[in-house]
Amino acid sequence: MTGKAPWDAGEARAMIAARSAEPGAMLPILHDLQQTFGYIDDAAVPLIAEALNLSKAETLGVISFYHDFRRAPVDGAVLKLCRAESCQAAGCEDLVAHLASHGVELDAQDGGPLRAESIYCLGHCALSPAALIDGRPVARLDERKIDAILAAAKSRPQ
């Protein structure tokens, strides 16, 4: 993700060490790494495993179980579109089709200026359809707002 720090093993070690004594440290560590670097680098797996006295397989299992954790950097903006019941009732599937008409397929692995992902419930049901754009909430999403998000994503430096 643009605007994130490049992977730095020393910084990752410090982040892991800062939380390793906390109960349930795995998820906070993973969130910290992703927040800083935009993804969980494969080199972090043995560092986390060692700090938490877990196997690398257990650590990788947690990372792969939660869809929000990335194992590679994402170029461009990330739109997480809620597709839960309230947002479906408010027309989110029409927005999926609108994105597709602009060449943006939800949950595709390829890059581009905008990556769109399905998410199921942001807790913003009164503001449906809801989404997150680079972690910031967007309420009452419509085609006009999608077009603005696409235009902003295309104009971002890569």
KEMARKOL-104296 format. One line per 5 residues: their letters; for each residue z, y, x of N, C-alpha, C. Coordinates in steps of 0.05 Angstrom, whole numbers, plus 5000, padded with zeros to 4 digits. Atoms other than C-alpha are relative to their C-alpha. Layout:
BEGIN
A) Z,Y,X,Z,Y,X,Z,Y,X; ...
END
This chain:
BEGIN
MTGKA) 5000,4977,5017,5000,5000,5000,5000,5024,5018; 5002,4976,4983,4982,5067,5029,5027,5015,4998; 4976,4985,5000,5040,5111,5049,5024,4984,5009; 4978,5017,4991,5083,5052,5073,4999,4999,5030; 4998,5003,4972,5107,5042,5143,4986,4975,5010
PWDAG) 5012,5024,4989,5069,4993,5187,5023,4980,5007; 4980,5021,4994,5105,4926,5198,5012,5005,5028; 4984,4996,4976,5159,4933,5251,5022,4980,5000; 4980,5021,5000,5200,4872,5269,5028,5010,5006; 4974,4989,4993,5256,4913,5299,5013,5014,4976
EARAM) 4990,4987,5024,5263,4955,5236,5008,4980,4979; 4994,5022,5019,5260,4892,5194,5026,4987,5007; 4974,5013,4991,5316,4860,5235,5024,5017,4992; 4978,4982,5007,5359,4921,5225,5006,5001,4970; 4997,5001,5029,5347,4921,5150,5013,4974,4991
IAARS) 4989,5026,5007,5363,4847,5145,5029,4999,5008; 4972,5001,4990,5426,4854,5187,5018,5018,4983; 4984,4981,5016,5450,4913,5144,5009,4987,4974; 4993,5012,5026,5452,4869,5082,5008,4970,5002; 4996,5029,4998,5461,4798,5109,5028,4990,4992
AEPGA) 4973,5009,5007,5536,4796,5096,5006,5004,4970; 4996,4996,5029,5529,4817,5023,4996,4974,4984; 5005,5023,5018,5536,4764,4969,4973,5003,4987; 5027,4999,5013,5466,4747,4943,4982,5019,5015; 5015,4980,4983,5434,4785,5001,4970,4997,4999
MLPIL) 5029,5005,4998,5365,4753,4995,4983,5020,4985; 5017,4982,5015,5336,4794,4939,5002,5029,5009; 4999,4973,4989,5363,4861,4964,4985,5004,5026; 5015,4999,4974,5334,4846,5033,4970,5000,4994; 5028,5001,5007,5267,4828,5003,4990,5026,4988
HDLQQ) 5007,4974,5012,5266,4891,4961,4999,5022,5021; 5000,4980,4978,5284,4933,5022,4974,4998,5017; 5024,5004,4983,5228,4903,5063,4975,5008,4985; 5024,4992,5015,5177,4911,5008,4998,5030,4996; 4999,4971,5004,5199,4982,4994,4990,5015,5025
TFGYI) 5007,4987,4975,5191,5000,5067,4972,4995,5009; 5026,5007,4989,5129,4962,5087,4978,4995,4979; 5020,5005,5021,5095,4950,5020,4995,4971,4995; 5004,5029,5002,5098,4874,5029,5021,4987,5018; 4982,5016,4983,5139,4818,5061,4983,4986,5021
DDAAV) 5016,5011,4979,5106,4802,5127,5010,4971,5005; 4992,5028,4994,5105,4727,5145,5020,4999,5023; 4981,5000,4977,5143,4746,5209,5028,5005,4990; 4973,4995,5010,5202,4766,5165,5013,4975,4990; 4989,5024,5012,5211,4696,5137,5021,4987,5019
PLIAE) 4980,5012,4983,5245,4666,5199,5024,5019,5006; 4978,4982,4996,5286,4729,5209,5020,4999,4977; 4983,5002,5024,5313,4726,5138,5015,4973,5000; 4989,5027,5001,5324,4651,5142,5023,4998,5020; 4979,5002,4980,5364,4656,5206,5024,5017,4992
ALNLS) 4978,4982,5007,5406,4715,5182,5017,4989,4977; 4986,5010,5023,5424,4680,5117,5007,4971,5002; 4995,5028,4995,5430,4610,5147,4986,4983,4978; 5017,5015,5018,5374,4584,5103,4976,4988,5015; 5024,5010,4987,5312,4544,5118,4977,5020,4994
KAETL) 5024,4983,5004,5245,4580,5124,4988,4993,4973; 5011,5009,5026,5222,4538,5064,5015,5013,4977; 4984,4988,5021,5279,4564,5021,4993,5030,4997; 5006,4971,5000,5264,4636,5041,4972,5004,4988; 5027,4997,5011,5190,4628,5028,4998,4993,4971
GVISF) 4999,5008,5028,5205,4594,4962,5009,5023,4983; 4991,4977,5016,5243,4656,4938,4978,5021,4999; 5021,4980,4999,5187,4702,4961,4977,4993,4981; 5023,5008,5016,5133,4662,4927,5008,4996,4970; 4992,5003,5028,5174,4651,4863,4997,5026,4985
YHDFR) 5000,4974,5013,5179,4725,4847,4973,5013,5004; 5027,4989,4998,5110,4754,4832,4999,5028,5010; 5000,4972,4990,5131,4824,4851,4999,5002,5030; 5001,4999,4971,5137,4806,4924,4973,4993,5010; 5027,5003,4988,5073,4812,4964,5003,4988,5028
RAPVD) 5000,5011,4973,5057,4773,5027,4979,5013,5017; 5020,4985,4985,5002,4820,5049,4999,5029,4990; 5001,4972,5009,4993,4895,5047,4978,5004,4979; 5019,4994,5021,4955,4925,4988,4989,5028,5007; 5013,4974,4996,4904,4980,5001,4996,5013,4973
GAVLK) 5004,4986,5025,4904,5031,4946,5024,5001,4983; 4978,4997,5020,4946,5045,4885,5004,4973,4985; 4993,5024,5015,4981,4991,4844,5009,5009,4972; 4994,4996,5028,4981,4995,4768,5011,4975,4988; 4988,5023,5013,5029,4947,4733,5000,5006,4970
LCRAE) 5003,4995,5029,5009,4944,4660,5016,4980,4985; 4984,5017,5016,5059,4917,4611,4982,4987,4978; 5015,5015,5020,5029,4862,4567,5018,4985,4981; 4981,5013,5018,5091,4843,4528,4993,5008,4971; 5007,4998,5028,5092,4842,4452,4997,5029,4990
SCQAA) 5001,4972,5010,5108,4916,4439,4975,5014,5011; 5023,4987,4988,5054,4939,4487,4974,4988,4989; 5023,5012,5013,5005,4889,4457,4995,5013,4973; 5002,4988,5027,5019,4917,4388,4990,5029,5002; 5008,4972,4997,5006,4987,4416,4973,5003,5014
GCEDL) 5028,4999,4990,4938,4968,4446,4996,4996,5029; 5004,5004,4971,4949,4947,4518,4976,4983,5006; 5023,5017,4994,4894,4894,4512,4974,5016,5000; 5023,4982,4999,4844,4950,4497,4999,5014,5027; 4999,4987,4974,4867,4982,4562,4991,4980,5022
VAHLA) 5009,5021,4981,4855,4916,4599,4969,5000,4999; 5030,4999,5002,4783,4918,4572,4989,5026,5012; 5009,4975,4989,4777,4991,4591,5000,4999,5031; 4999,5004,4971,4799,4975,4662,4976,4983,5010; 5022,5018,4992,4749,4918,4665,4973,5014,4999
SHGVE) 5026,4985,5002,4693,4965,4642,4996,5018,5024; 5001,4984,4976,4709,5005,4705,5001,4982,5025; 5000,5018,4977,4707,4943,4750,5028,4992,5010; 4973,5007,4992,4783,4934,4753,5009,4976,4983; 4990,5024,5014,4804,4863,4735,5030,4997,5005
LDAQD) 4972,5004,4997,4877,4851,4722,5006,4974,5016; 4990,5022,4984,4912,4805,4771,4980,4988,5019; 5019,5008,4980,4852,4800,4817,5012,5003,5028; 4989,4999,4973,4868,4786,4890,4985,5019,5018; 5016,4983,4982,4814,4831,4918,5011,5029,5000
GGPLR) 4990,4973,4997,4826,4902,4940,4985,5020,4984; 5012,4978,5014,4797,4968,4920,5020,5023,4997; 4982,4977,5002,4826,5036,4905,5023,4996,4980; 4979,5005,5020,4866,5009,4846,5003,4970,4996; 4995,5028,5006,4898,4941,4839,5017,5000,4974
AESIY) 4986,5001,5025,4920,4925,4768,5013,4973,4996; 4985,5025,5003,4973,4873,4753,5013,4999,4973; 4985,5004,5025,5003,4844,4690,5029,4999,5006; 4971,5002,4998,5077,4853,4680,5009,4996,4971; 4991,5007,5027,5117,4829,4621,5027,5013,4995
CLGHC) 4977,4984,5010,5166,4881,4594,5012,5018,5022; 4988,4980,4983,5186,4944,4629,5025,5012,4986; 4977,4989,5014,5238,4960,4576,4994,5028,4989; 5008,4974,5010,5199,5021,4553,4985,4996,4973; 5014,5008,5025,5180,4992,4485,4994,5023,4981
ALSPA) 5004,4977,5017,5188,5057,4448,4978,5018,5010; 5020,4984,4987,5137,5087,4495,4974,4984,5006; 5022,5018,4996,5085,5032,4490,4973,5013,4994; 5000,5018,4978,5037,5018,4520,5011,5013,5025; 4987,4989,4976,5076,5027,4585,4989,4986,5025
ALIDG) 5010,5010,4974,5059,5017,4658,5016,5013,5022; 4990,4987,4976,5081,5033,4728,4976,5005,5018; 5020,4995,4980,5035,5067,4777,5015,5006,5026; 4985,4999,4974,5061,5057,4848,5030,5004,4995; 4972,5000,5006,5129,5046,4818,5010,5021,4981
RPVAR) 4992,4978,5018,5130,5108,4774,4992,4992,4971; 5007,5007,5028,5133,5097,4698,4979,5018,4988; 5020,4986,5016,5075,5118,4654,5004,4991,4971; 4995,5006,5028,5089,5122,4579,4975,5007,4983; 5022,4995,5019,5040,5119,4521,4973,5001,5014
LDERK) 5025,5002,4985,4984,5097,4566,4976,4998,4981; 5024,5001,5016,4915,5109,4538,4976,5001,5019; 5024,5000,4983,4843,5109,4563,4998,5025,5017; 5001,4975,4985,4848,5182,4584,5018,4999,5024; 4982,5003,4977,4908,5167,4627,4990,4980,5020
IDAIL) 5012,5020,4982,4874,5105,4655,4978,5013,5017; 5022,4986,4985,4814,5148,4674,5011,5018,5022; 4987,4982,4980,4860,5198,4709,5012,4984,5023; 4989,5017,4979,4895,5142,4747,4978,4989,5018; 5023,5010,4985,4828,5113,4768,4989,5022,5018
AAAKS) 5011,4978,4984,4803,5181,4791,5019,5007,5023; 4981,4994,4978,4867,5194,4831,5000,4978,5021; 5000,5022,4981,4864,5125,4862,4975,5001,5018; 5024,4999,4985,4792,5135,4883,5000,5024,5020; 4999,4976,4982,4808,5203,4915,5021,4998,5021
RPQ) 4979,5003,4980,4867,5177,4955,4988,4992,5027; 5009,5010,4973,4857,5170,5030,5009,4972,5004; 4994,5029,4995,4855,5097,5050,5012,4996,5026
END
